[in-house]
Amino acid sequence: MKAQYINSFYKAVLDVFRLMLDINPEREELTVVDDMIAGNEANVMIGITGDLAGSVLFGFTKDMTLEMVKIMSGMEMKKLDSFVSSALGEVVNIISGNAVTNLSKEGYTCDISPPQVIIGENRSISMATEKALTLPIKTEIGKFEINISVRENQ
């Protein structure tokens, strides 16, 4: 997997988190995982089509998700309800849209599918390729992961 894929998503996270949440995320060490990912309490899956094909899974803890939505809406949230799920899906949609824009600057033409929000603990989620790269990201309100499973179309 090429560095451009990872860097495009990380740059998009930096831009969106700084602008929408006033938070400075920091990346941690990449790891390789199999095609089955152990999901977090709040997960959002985005499909990638075009010059690249695959999927990207964002995994957040419940506490971080609720804090993100609180920062954006100004409302204290207690549970992962439909409002929180919708807000989380939109944040990931914006990040992913920015990431494919970043990829276009590297010469790739890609589109994203609408976000699929998956709520609940102890979920295993199948990725698009045999291996995925996990990009852990640390913030002042918690940690989350981006699992990137894409390949170039022939």
C-alpha positions in Angstrom: 0.0 0.0 0.0 1.4 3.4 -1.0 2.1 6.2 1.5 -0.1 8.5 -0.5 -3.2 6.6 0.6 -2.3 6.9 4.3 -1.1 10.5 4.0 -4.2 11.6 2.2 -6.5 10.3 5.0 -4.2 11.6 7.7 -4.1 15.1 6.2 -7.9 15.1 5.8 -8.2 14.2 9.5 -5.9 17.0 10.5 -7.8 19.6 8.4 -11.3 18.5 9.5 -10.4 18.0 13.2 -8.6 21.4 13.4 -11.4 23.2 11.6 -14.5 21.5 13.1 -13.4 20.5 16.5 -10.3 22.8 17.2 -8.3 19.6 18.0 -4.8 18.7 16.8 -4.6 14.9 16.1 -1.4 13.0 16.2 -0.7 9.8 14.3 0.8 6.8 15.9 2.6 3.8 14.5 0.9 2.0 11.6 0.1 -1.7 11.9 -1.0 -4.3 9.4 -4.1 -6.3 10.2 -6.0 -9.1 8.5 -9.2 -8.6 6.5 -11.4 -8.9 9.6 -11.3 -5.9 11.9 -12.5 -5.9 15.5 -14.8 -2.9 15.5 -15.1 -0.2 18.2 -18.3 1.0 19.8 -18.9 3.4 16.9 -17.7 2.6 13.4 -18.1 4.2 10.0 -17.4 2.4 6.7 -16.7 4.3 3.5 -16.3 2.5 0.1 -13.7 3.8 -2.4 -14.2 3.4 -6.1 -12.4 4.6 -9.2 -8.6 4.4 -9.7 -8.5 2.8 -6.2 -11.0 0.2 -4.9 -11.7 -0.9 -1.4 -12.9 0.4 1.9 -11.9 2.5 4.9 -13.2 1.9 8.4 -13.1 4.5 11.0 -13.4 3.2 14.6 -14.2 5.4 17.6 -14.9 4.8 21.2 -18.3 5.8 22.6 -16.8 8.4 24.8 -14.9 10.1 22.0 -17.9 10.0 19.7 -20.1 11.7 22.3 -17.4 14.3 23.0 -17.0 15.0 19.3 -20.8 15.5 18.8 -20.9 17.7 22.0 -18.2 20.0 20.6 -20.0 20.3 17.2 -23.5 20.7 18.5 -23.0 22.2 21.9 -25.3 19.6 23.4 -24.4 17.0 26.0 -25.1 13.5 24.6 -25.5 10.4 26.7 -25.9 7.6 24.2 -25.1 6.6 20.6 -28.5 7.5 19.2 -29.6 8.3 15.7 -28.5 12.0 16.1 -25.0 11.0 17.2 -24.8 8.4 14.5 -25.8 10.9 11.8 -23.3 13.5 13.0 -20.5 10.9 13.2 -21.3 9.7 9.7 -21.2 13.2 8.4 -17.8 13.9 10.0 -16.3 10.8 8.4 -18.0 11.7 5.1 -16.2 15.1 5.1 -12.9 13.5 6.1 -13.2 10.9 3.3 -14.3 13.5 0.7 -11.2 15.6 1.6 -9.0 12.5 1.4 -10.1 11.7 -2.1 -9.5 15.3 -3.0 -6.0 14.9 -1.6 -5.6 11.7 -3.7 -6.7 13.6 -6.8 -3.7 15.9 -6.3 -1.6 12.7 -6.5 -3.2 11.7 -9.8 -5.9 9.4 -8.6 -9.5 9.8 -9.6 -11.7 8.3 -6.9 -15.3 8.5 -5.4 -16.6 7.5 -2.0 -19.8 5.7 -1.1 -22.2 7.1 1.5 -21.1 6.3 5.0 -22.4 3.2 6.8 -22.5 3.7 10.5 -22.1 0.5 12.6 -22.9 0.9 16.3 -22.2 -1.7 18.9 -19.4 -3.6 20.7 -17.8 -6.9 19.8 -18.3 -6.5 16.1 -16.0 -8.0 13.5 -16.1 -6.1 10.2 -14.8 -7.6 6.9 -12.6 -5.3 4.8 -12.2 -5.2 1.0 -8.7 -6.7 0.8 -6.8 -9.5 2.5 -4.8 -7.0 4.5 -5.4 -3.5 5.8 -3.3 -0.8 7.4 -4.4 0.6 10.7 -3.6 4.2 11.4 -4.1 5.0 15.1 -4.7 8.6 15.8 -4.5 10.2 19.3 -6.3 13.4 20.3 -7.0 15.2 23.5 -10.5 13.7 23.6 -9.5 10.1 22.9 -8.0 7.7 20.3 -9.5 6.3 17.2 -8.3 4.2 14.3 -8.6 4.4 10.5 -8.3 1.0 8.8 -7.4 1.5 5.1 -8.0 -1.4 2.8 -7.6 -0.2 -0.8 -5.8 -1.4 -4.0 -5.2 0.1 -7.4 -7.6 -0.9 -10.1 -6.0 -2.4 -13.2 
